[in-house]
Amino acid sequence: CFPLGRRVQSSKLGPTPPRLLSEEEYRVQGEVETQKALAELRNVCRSPEFSAWSTVSRIQSPKRFADFVGGASHVTPNEVSAHEREYGLARLGIDEQLFEEDEDDDDEEEEENVYDSFAG
């Protein structure tokens, strides 16, 4: 009787929300899913039904595409460096500095408002 009552009670509460991922879990899942999708794309490009000539005629770098289908990386070292500069750990330090400056500015404004209210 007790387990049945518990099932009825939990069904009234509705579904439980999904657990949110930590930053590390999110990063790892992104890497895993990207690698799976890239492998799937390579397989499609290697299949007999794939129209390689029509695809190659529409892309800017046919050699890079052929290298990718052959197993090479989908990004160049220059693209990796540019991504790291824009989104990497160095960028996090810059963002932290910007937020710290904003917080300092907010603190100064609050102090000015407090002084203004005493003067008025």
Residue pairs with C-beta under 8 A, 6 or more apart in sequence:
21 29
38 74
42 68
42 69
42 71
44 50
45 52
45 55
45 69
46 69
55 65
56 62
56 65
56 66
59 65
64 72
68 74
75 83
84 90
85 91
